Amino acid sequence: MRQIPHGTSLRTGEAWAIAFTYFTVAITVSLVHSTAGTPTWVIIAATLLVNSATATLAYAAVTAAGGSVAAGIAGGWLTSTRFGVLAAALAPRLWPQRWKRGIAAFSAFDPNIALANREEEDENVRRVYVAMSLWLVLPWWLGASIGAVLGDLVSDPKALGMDAMFPALFIAIMRPQLTTQRARLIAFSGAGIALGLVQVLPGGLPFLVAALPALLALKSSESKSS
């Protein structure tokens, strides 16, 4: 695993916690696919190409309900649209070369974008992003492969309780950043919007709408500074 970059705010405990979370979630995602009847080779191939638990789960949900492969891919893509918004916010702080950003987009997870974006210096942003991409991708690939191989041995993946790992991870990432009343107000407003819309809108869209408080706060800050 890549060494933690010196001189950054990234801590070893954070990296290990996130790596372990993605490892366990990857196992669960592969088990869900396996119990839904997805062939093992498809699960592993999708794992190597798609670095997103929510996107692969959306695909599994659609196809397991009788939907076509195309509909499943569309559902996974819709769920992953949030990564585009997150990556676009971080892109100006990464490399100026577009081809480098294109390669970096392959591993645009929520955690590594969030951890990289909290750095003050752009050079540290790049270093943290690369390091955390490896701390995320490698456990993800390993866990998914294990889950695909063990799929026939587990009848109910939810019984393992690993689905609680993702919410716990995001709370752990956000908690140190909620140091001001303004930050807490934005976070709780976004959480309330997401919870209110999760049963109404398709997967992925509640999280996009939940970003509105942060965008409004950013626009307000820019207006005051100008």
Beta strands, then each sheet from edge to edge (+ up, - down):
end
